Amino acid sequence: MPLTASRPSPWAAVLAAVLILQPAAAQAHTEARTAARTAADAPTGFAAVNALGQNGTTGGAGGRTVTATNADQFLEYIDSLEPLVIQVSGTIAITSKQGVRPNKTIVGVGTSGHITGGGLDFYRSYNVIVRNLRFTNAEDDAVNIGQNSHHIWIDHNTFSGAVDGSVDVVRGADYVTVSWNHFDHSDKSMLISHSDGAGGTDIGHLKVTIHHNFFDNSRQRHPRIRFGEPVHIYNNYFLGNELYGVASTENAGAVVEGNYFENVPHPLYSASGYADSGPGRAVQRNNIFVNSGTPEVAGTVTEPRTYYSYTVDAPQTVPSAVRAGAGVGKIG
């Protein structure tokens, strides 16, 4: 009798469907994970923008991969003229702020990469990636991006104990992304423009994207901004920030969206300025405020979408996502 003459069991049809769908679902899941890993290996936001002769930020891609296990090796590699992927293994003690030349990727090995005592300095540098490092007890700034440096990506690092800033972007620097970092009980987390008198070098520059960072009981400057526009601050977790979250001053323009503020008495300054700095501009939208003050908004700001496309995660998902993903040891 032909097979078509028999009446198939309904469970056979279900089983056939499962057998057909399982490989497809598994493949889709694998593709999604691969896409996520690929995305994680490149910046989003301003460090990805094609500008100033640089098509995004690729660091030392295409250059040699070297490993630094002591300060002498590390300082030699970051001062090299060639593109390099510099793997940092173990604790490296340096002093002051040490210059990083262009076309470098500086990345910690596992959870062992640790820079202590000093920090990194960018002076007319460009196309540099700093990832997966622990920075402790810098005697000045842990990372100072200055003097017209551009296309710098600071990603998945942990900062604590710096005497001054954890990550500062100053003196005409541009096209910077700061993402998925853990600012662990830091004091001055992030300064954008160093002085009220710096308008001559900073107006028209200081375009910075700040996303998915954990400002964990850090006191202030998340960031404090002068002159820069737009500074795009999205999907960050602000927790227990004693003095304030974000301060936009000296006519800076900040877009603050999709963030989660918890126990932050002053989430956002703008119209009133801050300390001795005059007022800035700020737009806030789709943020969540838990046991926090009222954000201060003022004026209009150039939209980040003028420069790049992006997706904002639902703000209620930010605390769990950022706790799970920000900081050293979490780049996969």
Backbone as numpy.savetxt, mean C-alpha at the origin, in Angstrom:
# Nx Ny Nz CAx CAy CAz Cx Cy Cz
-32.15 -54.17 -27.19 -33.01 -52.99 -27.19 -32.11 -51.75 -27.19
-32.42 -50.75 -27.98 -31.60 -49.54 -28.01 -31.60 -48.88 -26.63
-30.49 -48.20 -26.35 -30.36 -47.54 -25.06 -31.42 -46.47 -24.87
-31.86 -45.86 -25.95 -32.84 -44.79 -25.82 -34.20 -45.31 -25.38
-34.41 -46.63 -25.48 -35.72 -47.18 -25.10 -35.85 -47.35 -23.60
-34.72 -47.38 -22.86 -34.81 -47.57 -21.41 -34.92 -46.20 -20.73
-35.61 -46.20 -19.61 -35.83 -44.96 -18.89 -34.71 -44.77 -17.86
-33.93 -43.75 -18.03 -32.78 -43.59 -17.12 -33.22 -43.17 -15.74
-32.44 -43.56 -14.75 -32.69 -43.11 -13.38 -32.44 -41.60 -13.28
-33.27 -40.88 -12.54 -33.01 -39.45 -12.36 -31.67 -39.18 -11.69
-31.19 -40.12 -10.86 -29.89 -39.92 -10.21 -28.75 -39.99 -11.20
-28.94 -40.72 -12.30 -27.90 -40.79 -13.33 -27.69 -39.42 -13.95
-28.82 -38.72 -14.18 -28.70 -37.38 -14.76 -28.00 -36.43 -13.80
-28.33 -36.55 -12.51 -27.68 -35.69 -11.52 -26.19 -35.97 -11.47
-25.84 -37.28 -11.45 -24.44 -37.67 -11.40 -23.69 -37.16 -12.61
-24.32 -37.28 -13.78 -23.66 -36.81 -15.00 -23.41 -35.31 -14.93
-24.40 -34.57 -14.41 -24.24 -33.13 -14.31 -23.09 -32.77 -13.36
-23.02 -33.51 -12.24 -21.95 -33.25 -11.28 -20.59 -33.52 -11.90
-20.50 -34.64 -12.64 -19.23 -34.99 -13.26 -18.80 -33.97 -14.30
-19.80 -33.39 -14.97 -19.47 -32.37 -15.96 -19.08 -31.06 -15.29
-19.80 -30.68 -14.20 -19.60 -29.38 -13.60 -18.37 -29.33 -12.70
-18.04 -30.47 -12.05 -16.93 -30.43 -11.11 -15.62 -29.99 -11.74
-15.21 -30.56 -12.90 -13.96 -30.09 -13.50 -14.04 -28.62 -13.87
-15.19 -28.18 -14.38 -15.33 -26.77 -14.77 -15.20 -25.86 -13.55
-15.88 -26.26 -12.44 -15.80 -25.45 -11.23 -14.38 -25.43 -10.68
-13.75 -26.60 -10.68 -12.37 -26.67 -10.19 -11.45 -25.81 -11.04
-11.66 -25.85 -12.36 -10.82 -25.05 -13.24 -11.04 -23.56 -12.99
-12.32 -23.18 -12.81 -12.61 -21.77 -12.55 -11.97 -21.32 -11.24
-12.02 -22.20 -10.22 -11.43 -21.86 -8.92 -9.92 -21.69 -9.06
-9.30 -22.61 -9.80 -7.85 -22.52 -10.03 -7.49 -21.25 -10.78
-8.29 -20.93 -11.81 -8.02 -19.72 -12.58 -8.17 -18.48 -11.72
-9.17 -18.48 -10.83 -9.37 -17.34 -9.95 -8.19 -17.16 -9.01
-7.71 -18.29 -8.45 -6.57 -18.20 -7.55 -5.33 -17.73 -8.29
-5.14 -18.22 -9.53 -4.00 -17.80 -10.33 -4.07 -16.32 -10.64
-5.27 -15.86 -10.99 -5.45 -14.44 -11.29 -5.16 -13.59 -10.07
-5.59 -14.07 -8.89 -5.34 -13.33 -7.65 -3.85 -13.24 -7.37
-3.13 -14.36 -7.59 -1.69 -14.33 -7.37 -1.01 -13.38 -8.35
-1.46 -13.42 -9.62 -0.87 -12.54 -10.62 -1.10 -11.09 -10.25
-2.34 -10.77 -9.83 -2.66 -9.40 -9.45 -1.81 -8.96 -8.26
-1.57 -9.90 -7.32 -0.81 -9.55 -6.13 0.65 -9.26 -6.45
1.12 -9.69 -7.59 2.50 -9.47 -7.97 2.70 -8.17 -8.74
1.66 -7.37 -8.86 1.75 -6.08 -9.51 0.91 -5.08 -8.73
1.31 -3.83 -8.72 0.55 -2.85 -7.94 -0.75 -2.45 -8.63
-1.67 -1.93 -7.86 -2.81 -1.20 -8.38 -2.66 0.24 -7.92
-3.44 1.13 -8.52 -3.35 2.52 -8.14 -2.24 3.25 -8.87
-1.73 4.30 -8.25 -0.81 5.20 -8.95 0.50 4.54 -9.36
1.00 3.57 -8.62 2.26 2.91 -9.02 2.10 2.10 -10.30
0.86 1.87 -10.73 0.61 1.11 -11.96 0.38 2.00 -13.17
0.36 3.31 -12.97 0.01 4.24 -14.05 1.21 4.45 -14.98
0.91 4.53 -16.26 1.93 4.82 -17.27 2.17 6.33 -17.29
3.32 6.76 -16.79 3.63 8.19 -16.70 5.13 8.38 -16.50
5.60 9.56 -16.80 7.00 9.95 -16.58 7.97 8.96 -17.21
7.58 8.39 -18.36 8.44 7.45 -19.05 8.50 6.08 -18.46
7.64 5.80 -17.48 7.64 4.52 -16.79 6.27 3.87 -16.93
6.21 2.67 -17.49 4.94 1.96 -17.67 4.69 1.08 -16.46
4.12 1.67 -15.43 3.89 0.94 -14.20 5.18 0.74 -13.42
5.11 -0.14 -12.42 6.25 -0.41 -11.54 6.57 -1.89 -11.59
7.73 -2.21 -12.10 8.14 -3.61 -12.27 9.37 -3.96 -11.44
9.98 -2.99 -10.81 11.13 -3.25 -9.95 12.31 -3.82 -10.70
12.88 -4.87 -10.14 14.07 -5.48 -10.73 13.78 -6.58 -11.72
12.55 -6.67 -12.21 12.19 -7.73 -13.16 13.14 -7.73 -14.34
13.61 -8.93 -14.69 14.55 -9.07 -15.79 16.00 -9.02 -15.36
16.25 -8.62 -14.13 17.61 -8.58 -13.61 17.95 -9.82 -12.82
19.15 -9.86 -12.30 19.59 -10.99 -11.48 18.81 -11.04 -10.17
18.70 -12.24 -9.60 18.17 -12.41 -8.25 19.34 -12.70 -7.32
19.47 -11.90 -6.28 20.56 -12.05 -5.32 19.95 -12.12 -3.92
20.73 -12.61 -2.97 20.25 -12.72 -1.59 21.20 -12.00 -0.66
20.63 -11.13 0.18 21.41 -10.40 1.17 21.15 -10.99 2.54
22.21 -11.39 3.23 22.09 -11.93 4.58 22.82 -11.07 5.60
23.48 -9.99 5.15 24.16 -9.08 6.07 24.12 -7.68 5.49
24.50 -6.72 6.32 24.37 -5.32 5.93 25.26 -4.96 4.75
26.49 -5.49 4.71 27.39 -5.16 3.61 26.79 -5.57 2.27
26.26 -6.78 2.20 25.64 -7.25 0.96 24.43 -6.38 0.60
23.59 -6.12 1.59 22.37 -5.37 1.34 22.69 -3.98 0.79
23.61 -3.28 1.42 23.95 -1.92 0.98 24.60 -1.92 -0.39
25.38 -2.93 -0.69 25.98 -3.04 -2.02 24.90 -3.24 -3.08
23.94 -4.10 -2.80 22.91 -4.40 -3.79 21.98 -3.21 -4.04
21.54 -2.52 -2.98 20.60 -1.42 -3.21 21.28 -0.24 -3.88
22.61 -0.19 -3.84 23.36 0.89 -4.48 23.84 0.52 -5.88
23.53 -0.68 -6.32 23.96 -1.15 -7.64 23.23 -0.41 -8.74
23.88 -0.25 -9.88 23.27 0.40 -11.03 22.43 -0.56 -11.86
22.56 -1.86 -11.64 21.82 -2.81 -12.47 20.47 -3.16 -11.85
19.51 -3.58 -12.68 18.25 -4.08 -12.11 18.52 -5.33 -11.28
17.91 -5.41 -10.11 18.12 -6.56 -9.23 16.84 -6.91 -8.49
16.64 -8.20 -8.28 15.68 -8.68 -7.30 16.50 -9.07 -6.08
16.35 -8.31 -5.00 17.17 -8.48 -3.80 16.33 -9.19 -2.74
16.66 -10.43 -2.45 15.98 -11.18 -1.41 16.68 -10.92 -0.08
15.91 -10.56 0.92 16.47 -10.28 2.25 16.16 -11.45 3.15
17.21 -12.08 3.68 17.05 -13.24 4.54 17.67 -12.94 5.89
16.85 -12.98 6.94 17.35 -12.72 8.27 17.30 -11.24 8.62
17.85 -10.92 9.78 17.84 -9.54 10.29 19.07 -8.80 9.83
18.85 -7.62 9.26 19.93 -6.77 8.77 19.85 -5.43 9.49
20.89 -5.10 10.24 20.94 -3.86 10.99 21.69 -2.81 10.17
21.03 -1.68 9.94 21.66 -0.57 9.23 21.45 0.70 10.05
22.08 1.79 9.64 21.92 3.06 10.32 21.40 4.10 9.35
20.79 5.13 9.89 20.32 6.26 9.12 19.38 5.82 8.00
19.33 6.59 6.91 18.52 6.24 5.74 19.47 5.94 4.58
19.34 4.76 4.00 20.26 4.30 2.96 19.59 4.38 1.59
20.30 4.95 0.61 19.75 5.21 -0.71 19.51 3.95 -1.52
18.39 3.94 -2.24 18.03 2.83 -3.12 18.00 3.35 -4.55
18.81 2.75 -5.42 18.84 3.17 -6.82 17.67 2.57 -7.59
17.41 3.08 -8.81 16.26 2.60 -9.59 16.31 1.12 -9.94
15.13 0.62 -10.31 14.96 -0.73 -10.89 15.38 -1.83 -9.91
14.78 -1.79 -8.75 15.07 -2.78 -7.72 13.77 -3.36 -7.17
13.78 -4.66 -6.90 12.78 -5.30 -6.05 13.48 -5.76 -4.79
13.01 -5.28 -3.65 13.57 -5.68 -2.36 12.49 -6.46 -1.63
12.73 -7.74 -1.39 11.66 -8.60 -0.90 12.19 -9.53 0.18
11.46 -9.64 1.27 11.86 -10.55 2.33 11.59 -11.99 1.98
12.42 -12.89 2.51 12.26 -14.32 2.31 11.38 -14.87 3.44
10.22 -15.41 3.08 9.30 -15.93 4.10 8.93 -14.84 5.08
9.13 -15.14 6.37 8.89 -14.13 7.40 10.19 -13.65 8.02
11.33 -13.94 7.38 12.62 -13.66 8.01 13.18 -12.30 7.66
12.71 -11.67 6.59 13.32 -10.42 6.15 13.04 -9.28 7.12
14.09 -8.71 7.69 13.93 -7.74 8.77 15.01 -6.67 8.64
14.55 -5.41 8.53 15.48 -4.27 8.50 15.30 -3.53 9.81
16.38 -3.33 10.55 16.25 -2.67 11.85 17.29 -1.58 12.01
16.94 -0.55 12.77 17.86 0.52 13.10 17.87 1.67 12.13
17.71 1.40 10.85 17.73 2.42 9.82 16.60 2.22 8.83
16.69 2.91 7.70 15.61 2.82 6.73 16.09 2.99 5.31
15.14 3.08 4.40 15.42 3.20 2.97 15.10 4.62 2.51
15.95 5.15 1.64 15.78 6.51 1.15 15.76 6.50 -0.38
14.78 7.22 -0.94 14.64 7.31 -2.40 14.90 8.75 -2.82
16.00 8.97 -3.53 16.40 10.29 -4.00 16.51 10.23 -5.53
15.53 10.82 -6.19 15.47 10.75 -7.65 15.58 9.31 -8.14
14.94 8.44 -7.44 14.90 7.03 -7.80 13.54 6.72 -8.41
13.42 5.55 -9.02 12.16 5.18 -9.65 12.12 3.67 -9.88
10.90 3.17 -10.09 10.67 1.77 -10.41 11.28 0.85 -9.34
10.80 1.02 -8.12 11.30 0.20 -7.00 10.11 -0.41 -6.26
10.25 -1.68 -5.92 9.26 -2.43 -5.15 9.89 -2.84 -3.81
9.18 -2.59 -2.72 9.61 -3.01 -1.39 8.48 -3.85 -0.80
8.74 -5.15 -0.57 7.68 -6.06 -0.15 8.15 -7.01 0.95
7.22 -7.37 1.79 7.38 -8.50 2.71 8.57 -8.34 3.65
8.74 -7.11 4.15 9.82 -6.85 5.09 9.25 -6.32 6.40
9.96 -6.63 7.48 9.64 -6.06 8.78 10.64 -4.93 9.04
10.13 -3.73 9.32 10.98 -2.58 9.64 10.77 -2.23 11.10
11.85 -2.22 11.89 11.73 -1.88 13.30 12.77 -0.84 13.70
12.34 0.05 14.59 13.23 0.95 15.32 14.14 1.79 14.42
13.60 2.26 13.29 14.38 3.17 12.45 14.70 4.44 13.21
15.93 4.89 13.16 16.32 6.08 13.93 15.78 7.37 13.29
15.26 7.27 12.06 14.60 8.39 11.40 13.35 7.83 10.73
13.26 7.89 9.39 12.15 7.28 8.66 12.48 5.84 8.30
11.49 4.96 8.33 11.71 3.60 7.83 11.78 3.59 6.31
10.88 4.35 5.65 10.91 4.49 4.19 10.65 5.96 3.88
11.59 6.59 3.18 11.45 7.99 2.79 11.49 8.08 1.26
10.34 8.41 0.66 10.24 8.52 -0.80 10.26 10.00 -1.13
11.37 10.49 -1.66 11.53 11.92 -1.82 12.22 12.33 -3.10
12.45 13.62 -3.23 13.23 14.25 -4.28 12.88 13.73 -5.67
11.60 13.92 -6.04 11.12 13.59 -7.38 11.20 12.11 -7.73
11.27 11.24 -6.74 11.19 9.81 -7.02 9.78 9.46 -7.48
9.67 8.40 -8.26 8.34 8.04 -8.77 8.27 6.55 -9.06
7.04 6.08 -9.15 6.74 4.66 -9.38 7.44 3.78 -8.33
6.95 3.95 -7.10 7.42 3.18 -5.96 6.22 2.44 -5.38
6.41 1.13 -5.11 5.34 0.30 -4.55 5.81 -0.26 -3.23
5.12 0.09 -2.15 5.43 -0.37 -0.80 4.29 -1.31 -0.38
4.57 -2.61 -0.24 3.50 -3.59 -0.17 3.81 -4.71 0.83
2.83 -5.04 1.67 2.91 -6.19 2.58 4.12 -6.14 3.52
4.37 -4.96 4.06 5.42 -4.81 5.06 4.79 -4.54 6.43
5.59 -4.72 7.49 5.16 -4.40 8.84 6.11 -3.35 9.42
5.53 -2.27 9.95 6.31 -1.15 10.47 6.03 -0.95 11.95
7.10 -0.80 12.74 6.94 -0.47 14.15 8.20 0.23 14.65
7.99 1.16 15.57 9.10 1.74 16.32 9.94 2.78 15.63
9.53 3.29 14.46 10.32 4.34 13.81 10.27 5.61 14.64
11.41 6.29 14.76 11.45 7.55 15.49 10.65 8.61 14.77
10.71 8.62 13.44 9.92 9.57 12.67 8.88 8.78 11.85
8.80 9.00 10.54 7.75 8.38 9.76 8.00 6.92 9.44
6.91 6.17 9.31 7.04 4.81 8.80 7.21 4.83 7.29
6.32 5.56 6.58 6.45 5.75 5.12 6.11 7.21 4.84
7.10 7.99 4.37 6.87 9.38 4.00 7.04 9.55 2.50
6.17 10.40 1.92 6.22 10.70 0.48 6.33 12.21 0.37
7.47 12.71 -0.06 7.76 14.14 0.08 8.55 14.65 -1.12
8.72 15.98 -1.18 9.61 16.68 -2.11 9.37 16.27 -3.57
8.11 16.41 -3.99 7.78 16.21 -5.39 7.72 14.78 -5.85
7.72 13.81 -4.94 7.58 12.40 -5.35 6.19 12.18 -5.96
6.06 11.10 -6.74 4.82 10.90 -7.49 4.62 9.43 -7.83
3.38 9.08 -8.10 2.99 7.74 -8.58 3.47 6.64 -7.62
2.91 6.72 -6.42 3.27 5.81 -5.33 2.04 5.04 -4.89
2.21 3.74 -4.63 1.16 2.93 -4.02 1.68 2.31 -2.73
0.89 2.46 -1.68 1.20 1.87 -0.37 0.04 0.93 -0.04
0.30 -0.39 -0.04 -0.79 -1.36 0.03 -0.47 -2.51 0.97
-1.50 -2.97 1.68 -1.44 -4.20 2.48 -0.29 -4.19 3.50
-0.02 -3.03 4.09 1.00 -2.94 5.13 0.34 -2.91 6.51
1.10 -3.33 7.51 0.65 -3.30 8.90 1.47 -2.25 9.64
0.80 -1.19 10.06 1.43 -0.15 10.87 1.09 -0.48 12.32
2.02 -1.13 12.99 1.78 -1.77 14.27 2.17 -0.83 15.42
1.16 -0.14 15.97 1.38 0.77 17.10 2.46 1.82 16.77
2.49 2.24 15.52 3.45 3.28 15.13 2.95 4.63 15.61
3.83 5.62 15.62 3.42 6.98 15.98 3.06 7.74 14.71
4.06 8.19 13.96 3.83 8.98 12.74 3.86 8.03 11.54
2.69 7.59 11.15 2.64 6.52 10.14 3.04 6.98 8.75
2.42 8.06 8.25 2.64 8.40 6.85 2.43 9.91 6.64
3.46 10.56 6.13 3.42 11.99 5.84 3.52 12.18 4.33
2.64 13.01 3.78 2.70 13.33 2.36 2.91 14.84 2.25
4.11 15.22 1.86 4.67 16.59 1.88 5.15 16.93 3.29
6.37 17.42 3.37 7.02 17.55 4.67 6.82 18.89 5.35
6.30 19.89 4.62 6.28 21.23 5.20 5.20 22.08 4.57
4.65 23.03 5.35 3.69 23.99 4.79 4.33 24.89 3.74
5.64 24.98 3.74 6.34 25.82 2.76 6.80 25.09 1.52
6.34 23.85 1.32 6.85 23.02 0.22 5.99 23.08 -1.03
5.06 24.04 -1.12 4.18 24.10 -2.27 4.90 24.20 -3.60
6.03 24.89 -3.63 6.77 25.05 -4.89 7.24 23.75 -5.49
7.56 22.77 -4.66 8.01 21.47 -5.18 6.88 20.45 -5.24
5.82 20.65 -4.44 4.85 19.57 -4.26 3.53 19.76 -4.99
3.14 20.98 -5.30 1.87 21.19 -6.01 1.97 20.55 -7.40
0.95 19.76 -7.73 0.95 19.03 -8.99 1.60 17.67 -8.92
2.09 17.30 -7.75 2.75 16.00 -7.55 2.08 15.28 -6.36
2.81 14.34 -5.80 2.33 13.61 -4.61 1.02 12.88 -4.88
0.94 12.22 -6.01 -0.21 11.36 -6.31 0.07 9.99 -5.70
-0.76 9.62 -4.71 -0.50 8.43 -3.90 -1.79 7.65 -3.72
-1.68 6.32 -3.83 -2.78 5.41 -3.52 -2.44 4.64 -2.26
-3.39 4.60 -1.32 -3.19 3.95 -0.02 -4.36 3.00 0.18
-4.12 1.68 0.07 -5.25 0.76 0.17 -4.90 -0.52 0.94
-5.89 -1.02 1.64 -5.82 -2.29 2.38 -4.68 -2.33 3.39
-4.43 -1.19 4.04 -3.46 -1.16 5.12 -4.16 -1.29 6.47
-3.43 -1.80 7.45 -3.94 -1.95 8.80 -3.24 -0.91 9.68
-3.96 0.16 10.01 -3.45 1.19 10.90 -3.85 0.78 12.33
-3.01 -0.03 12.92 -3.32 -0.79 14.12 -2.85 -0.05 15.37
-3.78 0.72 15.99 -3.44 1.49 17.17 -2.23 2.41 16.94
-2.08 2.84 15.70 -1.09 3.85 15.37 -1.70 5.22 15.67
-0.88 6.20 16.03 -1.43 7.42 16.63 -1.92 8.44 15.61
-1.19 8.65 14.52 -1.49 9.79 13.66 -0.89 9.58 12.26
-1.29 10.50 11.33 -0.74 10.52 9.96 -1.08 9.24 9.20
-2.33 9.13 8.83 -2.77 7.92 8.10 -3.44 8.26 6.77
-2.93 9.20 6.00 -1.75 10.03 6.21 -2.12 11.44 6.65
-1.09 12.27 6.89 -1.23 13.72 6.94 -0.73 14.24 5.61
-1.58 15.01 4.92 -1.32 15.40 3.53 -1.24 16.91 3.41
-0.28 17.37 2.64 -0.25 18.75 2.14 -0.11 18.70 0.62
-0.84 19.54 -0.07 -0.65 19.84 -1.50 -1.02 18.71 -2.47
-0.80 17.46 -2.14 -1.01 16.36 -3.09 -2.46 16.21 -3.52
-2.66 15.82 -4.79 -4.02 15.56 -5.29 -3.95 14.74 -6.57
-4.78 13.66 -6.66 -5.53 13.11 -5.53 -4.69 12.14 -4.71
-4.94 12.13 -3.43 -4.46 11.06 -2.57 -5.66 10.17 -2.31
-5.56 8.91 -2.74 -6.70 8.00 -2.76 -6.53 6.99 -1.62
-7.46 7.02 -0.67 -7.35 6.23 0.54 -8.59 5.32 0.61
-8.40 4.04 0.30 -9.58 3.18 0.25 -9.32 1.80 0.86
-10.37 1.25 1.44 -10.36 -0.11 1.99 -9.27 -0.34 3.02
-8.98 0.67 3.83 -8.05 0.53 4.94 -8.83 0.30 6.24
-8.16 -0.32 7.20 -8.75 -0.55 8.52 -8.04 0.35 9.52
-8.79 1.33 10.03 -8.28 2.26 11.03 -8.78 1.80 12.40
-7.88 1.44 13.28 -8.27 0.91 14.59 -7.54 1.66 15.71
-8.31 2.31 16.57 -7.74 2.90 17.79 -6.69 3.95 17.52
-6.92 4.82 16.54 -5.94 5.86 16.21 -6.16 7.06 17.13
-5.26 7.26 18.06 -5.46 8.18 19.18 -5.70 9.62 18.75
-4.88 10.14 17.84 -4.99 11.56 17.48 -5.95 11.78 16.31
-5.76 11.06 15.22 -6.68 11.19 14.08 -6.37 10.12 13.05
-7.31 9.98 12.11 -7.08 9.09 10.97 -6.36 9.81 9.86
-7.11 10.56 9.04 -6.56 11.25 7.87 -6.66 12.75 8.10
-5.64 13.50 7.69 -5.69 14.96 7.71 -5.28 15.48 6.33
-6.21 16.17 5.67 -5.93 16.81 4.39 -5.78 18.31 4.63
-4.60 18.85 4.37 -4.33 20.25 4.67 -3.65 20.93 3.49
-3.49 22.26 3.59 -2.78 23.06 2.58 -3.29 22.78 1.16
-4.62 22.76 1.04 -5.30 22.59 -0.25 -5.03 21.24 -0.91
-4.60 20.26 -0.15 -4.50 18.90 -0.69 -5.89 18.38 -1.00
-5.96 17.36 -1.86 -7.23 16.75 -2.20 -7.20 15.25 -1.92
-8.04 14.80 -1.00 -8.09 13.38 -0.61 -9.46 12.79 -0.91
-9.46 11.58 -1.47 -10.68 10.79 -1.63 -10.58 9.62 -0.65
-11.52 9.57 0.29 -11.49 8.59 1.38 -12.73 7.73 1.24
-12.56 6.47 0.83 -13.75 5.67 0.53 -13.57 4.20 0.90
-14.66 3.60 1.34 -14.68 2.17 1.60 -13.80 1.73 2.74
-13.50 2.64 3.66 -12.66 2.31 4.81 -13.52 1.94 6.02
-12.86 1.36 7.02 -13.53 0.99 8.27 -12.79 1.67 9.40
-13.47 2.60 10.08 -12.89 3.33 11.21 -13.50 2.80 12.50
-12.65 2.35 13.40 -13.13 1.81 14.68 -12.35 2.45 15.82
-13.08 3.08 16.74 -12.46 3.75 17.89 -11.46 4.82 17.44
-11.91 5.64 16.51 -11.07 6.73 15.99 -11.81 8.05 16.28
-11.38 8.83 17.25 -12.14 10.02 17.64 -12.24 11.08 16.54
-11.21 11.18 15.71 -11.22 12.17 14.63 -10.83 11.47 13.32
-11.79 10.90 12.62 -11.46 10.12 11.43 -10.83 10.94 10.30
-11.31 12.20 10.12 -10.88 12.96 8.95 -10.95 14.45 9.25
-9.78 15.11 9.10 -9.72 16.56 9.14 -9.57 17.09 7.72
-10.16 18.25 7.44 -9.95 18.90 6.14 -10.28 20.39 6.23
-11.55 20.75 6.37 -11.97 22.15 6.32 -11.30 23.00 7.40
-11.01 22.41 8.54 -10.40 23.17 9.64 -8.88 23.12 9.61
-8.30 22.43 8.64 -6.85 22.23 8.66 -6.45 21.35 9.81
-5.15 21.34 10.12 -4.69 20.57 11.27 -3.42 21.21 11.80
-3.33 21.36 13.10 -2.18 22.00 13.75 -1.96 23.37 13.09
-0.75 23.64 12.58 -0.47 24.94 11.97 -0.78 24.96 10.48
-1.22 23.86 9.92 -1.48 23.77 8.47 -2.88 24.23 8.14
-3.02 24.93 7.01 -4.30 25.44 6.59 -5.20 24.35 6.05
-6.45 24.71 5.70 -7.44 23.71 5.29 -7.08 23.00 3.99
-7.57 21.79 3.90 -7.47 21.02 2.67 -8.85 20.64 2.18
-8.90 19.77 1.18 -10.16 19.30 0.62 -10.25 17.79 0.79
-11.45 17.31 1.02 -11.64 15.86 1.21 -13.06 15.46 0.84
-13.15 14.35 0.14 -14.43 13.70 -0.17 -14.44 12.37 0.56
-15.51 12.08 1.29 -15.61 10.76 1.93 -16.91 10.11 1.49
-16.83 8.79 1.20 -18.03 8.06 0.79 -17.89 6.58 1.14
-19.00 6.00 1.52 -19.11 4.57 1.73 -18.13 4.05 2.78
-17.85 4.87 3.80 -17.03 4.44 4.92 -17.91 3.99 6.07
-17.36 3.17 6.95 -18.06 2.74 8.16 -17.34 3.33 9.37
-18.12 3.91 10.30 -17.57 4.53 11.50 -18.18 3.85 12.72
-17.34 3.16 13.50 -17.79 2.45 14.69 -17.13 3.11 15.90
-17.96 3.62 16.80 -17.44 4.30 17.99 -16.40 5.35 17.59
-16.68 6.07 16.54 -15.75 7.05 16.00 -16.45 8.39 15.79
-15.66 9.44 15.60 -16.22 10.76 15.41 -16.79 10.96 14.01
-17.20 12.18 13.76 -17.78 12.56 12.47 -16.68 13.05 11.53
-16.61 12.52 10.31 -15.58 12.97 9.37 -15.86 14.39 8.89
-14.81 15.14 8.68 -14.92 16.51 8.20 -14.60 16.53 6.70
-15.53 17.03 5.90 -15.33 17.06 4.45 -15.34 18.50 3.97
-14.74 18.73 2.79 -14.68 20.08 2.24 -14.33 20.03 0.77
-15.08 20.78 -0.05 -14.72 20.99 -1.45 -14.87 19.76 -2.32
-14.27 19.84 -3.49 -14.25 18.74 -4.46 -12.81 18.33 -4.71
-12.65 17.10 -5.18 -11.31 16.53 -5.39 -11.29 15.82 -6.73
-10.18 15.88 -7.44 -10.02 15.13 -8.68 -10.23 13.64 -8.41
-11.08 13.02 -9.20 -11.38 11.61 -8.98 -10.19 10.73 -9.38
-9.86 9.72 -8.55 -8.79 8.79 -8.93 -9.05 8.10 -10.27
-10.33 7.89 -10.62 -10.63 7.23 -11.90 -10.18 8.05 -13.10
-9.82 9.29 -12.89 -9.19 10.08 -13.94 -7.89 9.43 -14.39
-7.24 8.71 -13.46 -5.93 8.13 -13.71 -5.94 6.61 -13.86
-6.83 5.92 -13.13 -6.81 4.45 -13.16 -8.17 3.91 -12.74
-8.44 2.68 -13.14 -9.65 1.99 -12.70 -9.35 1.19 -11.44
-10.36 0.96 -10.64 -10.16 0.22 -9.40 -11.50 -0.30 -8.91
-11.45 -1.26 -8.00 -12.65 -1.83 -7.38 -12.55 -1.64 -5.87
-13.61 -1.12 -5.27 -13.65 -0.93 -3.83 -14.41 -2.10 -3.20
-13.79 -2.79 -2.26 -14.46 -3.86 -1.53 -15.51 -3.27 -0.59
-16.53 -4.04 -0.27 -17.53 -3.60 0.70 -16.84 -3.28 2.03
-17.07 -2.11 2.61 -16.31 -1.73 3.80 -16.50 -2.66 4.99
-17.65 -3.33 5.08 -17.86 -4.23 6.22 -16.93 -5.44 6.16
-16.35 -5.74 5.00 -15.43 -6.87 4.88 -13.99 -6.48 5.20
-13.74 -5.20 5.36 -12.36 -4.71 5.46 -11.63 -5.22 6.71
-12.19 -5.16 7.92 -11.41 -5.62 9.07 -10.90 -7.05 8.94
-11.76 -7.97 8.55 -11.31 -9.37 8.46 -10.31 -9.54 7.32
-10.56 -8.91 6.18 -9.65 -9.06 5.03 -8.28 -8.47 5.34
-8.27 -7.32 5.96 -7.00 -6.65 6.23 -6.24 -7.36 7.35
-6.95 -7.78 8.40 -6.26 -8.53 9.44 -5.61 -9.80 8.88
-6.31 -10.46 7.96 -5.80 -11.71 7.40 -4.68 -11.48 6.39
-4.72 -10.34 5.70 -3.82 -10.20 4.56 -2.72 -9.17 4.65
-2.79 -8.23 5.62 -1.80 -7.16 5.68 -0.57 -7.56 6.48
0.57 -7.06 6.04 1.81 -7.26 6.78 2.71 -8.32 6.21
3.81 -8.52 6.90 4.85 -9.44 6.43 4.36 -10.89 6.48
4.87 -11.71 5.56 4.55 -13.13 5.55 3.26 -13.50 4.90
2.64 -12.58 4.15 1.32 -12.85 3.61 1.22 -12.55 2.11
2.30 -12.76 1.39 2.24 -12.52 -0.05 2.11 -13.80 -0.84
1.98 -14.96 -0.19 1.72 -16.20 -0.87 2.97 -16.86 -1.43
